[in-house]
Amino acid sequence: MTTETYVTDNPAASRFEIRVAAPDSEPVGFTEYHLSEGEMAFLHTEITADREGQGLAGTLVREALDDARRRGLAVLPYCPFVRVWIGRNREYTDLVPVDRRVRFNL
């Protein structure tokens, strides 16, 4: 069974949100960020307990990082989940400034 997911940026709350089944449903997860001067710092990622283990956090982070890339933003992965995810998906390492990669173990 395939579940359709919807990831949207909610700038008023400084977070990307993920929904399942319908774009107007309640969010089942989010990744918080702080935006400043060409950088998007990811701070915290969370998925509701009843949706954990379904790959939603990875989908959420991929979409958020793709959005940062489209906007030409550097990424600072302070959130441990985002940092590990980038480490496992090396095609996203270029989003982290070279001089900051050591700090994030990338």
C-alpha positions as CSV (number, residue, x, y, z in Angstrom):
1,M,0.0,0.0,0.0
2,T,1.4,3.4,-1.0
3,T,0.6,6.4,1.0
4,E,0.8,9.8,-0.7
5,T,2.7,12.4,1.2
6,Y,2.7,16.2,1.1
7,V,5.6,18.4,2.3
8,T,5.0,22.1,2.6
9,D,7.0,25.0,3.9
10,N,5.2,26.9,6.7
11,P,7.2,30.1,7.0
12,A,5.0,31.5,9.7
13,A,6.1,28.6,12.0
14,S,9.6,28.3,10.5
15,R,9.2,24.7,9.6
16,F,8.5,22.3,6.8
17,E,5.5,20.0,7.6
18,I,4.6,16.6,6.2
19,R,1.1,15.3,5.8
20,V,-0.3,12.0,4.5
21,A,-3.3,11.1,2.4
22,A,-4.4,14.7,1.8
23,P,-2.7,18.1,1.5
24,D,-5.2,19.6,3.9
25,S,-4.8,16.9,6.6
26,E,-3.1,17.5,9.9
27,P,0.7,17.4,9.9
28,V,2.2,14.2,11.1
29,G,5.7,15.6,11.3
30,F,7.9,18.7,10.9
31,T,11.4,19.9,10.6
32,E,12.1,23.3,12.2
33,Y,14.5,25.8,10.7
34,H,16.0,29.2,11.2
35,L,16.5,31.3,8.0
36,S,19.1,34.1,7.9
37,E,21.4,35.6,5.3
38,G,21.4,32.9,2.7
39,E,21.5,30.0,5.2
40,M,18.8,27.6,6.5
41,A,19.7,26.1,9.8
42,F,17.8,22.9,10.6
43,L,17.1,22.7,14.3
44,H,14.7,19.8,15.1
45,T,12.8,17.1,13.2
46,E,9.9,15.2,14.7
47,I,7.3,12.6,13.4
48,T,4.3,11.6,15.5
49,A,4.7,8.4,17.4
50,D,2.0,6.6,15.3
51,R,3.8,7.4,12.1
52,E,7.4,6.6,13.1
53,G,9.3,4.0,11.1
54,Q,7.5,4.7,7.9
55,G,10.2,6.7,6.2
56,L,8.4,10.0,6.6
57,A,11.2,11.8,8.3
58,G,13.5,11.0,5.3
59,T,10.9,12.1,2.8
60,L,10.4,15.3,4.8
61,V,14.1,16.1,5.0
62,R,14.7,15.4,1.3
63,E,12.0,17.8,0.3
64,A,13.2,20.5,2.7
65,L,16.8,20.1,1.4
66,D,15.6,20.2,-2.2
67,D,13.8,23.4,-1.5
68,A,16.9,24.9,0.1
69,R,18.8,23.9,-3.0
70,R,16.2,25.5,-5.3
71,R,16.4,28.7,-3.3
72,G,20.3,28.7,-3.3
73,L,20.5,28.5,0.4
74,A,23.4,26.9,2.4
75,V,22.3,24.3,4.9
76,L,23.5,24.1,8.6
77,P,22.3,20.7,9.9
78,Y,22.2,21.3,13.7
79,C,19.4,18.7,13.9
80,P,21.0,15.3,14.5
81,F,18.5,13.6,12.2
82,V,19.2,16.0,9.3
83,R,22.9,15.7,9.9
84,V,22.9,11.9,9.8
85,W,20.5,11.9,6.8
86,I,22.9,14.1,4.8
87,G,25.8,11.9,5.8
88,R,23.9,8.9,4.4
89,N,22.9,10.8,1.2
90,R,26.1,12.3,0.2
91,E,24.6,14.1,-2.9
92,Y,23.3,16.6,-0.4
93,T,26.7,17.3,1.3
94,D,27.4,20.2,-1.1
95,L,24.6,22.2,0.6
96,V,26.7,22.4,3.7
97,P,29.4,25.1,3.4
98,V,32.9,23.5,3.0
99,D,34.2,25.4,6.0
100,R,31.4,24.1,8.2
101,R,31.5,20.4,7.2
102,V,34.0,19.4,9.9
103,R,31.8,20.9,12.6
104,F,29.0,18.7,11.4
105,N,31.2,15.6,10.8
106,L,30.5,15.7,7.1
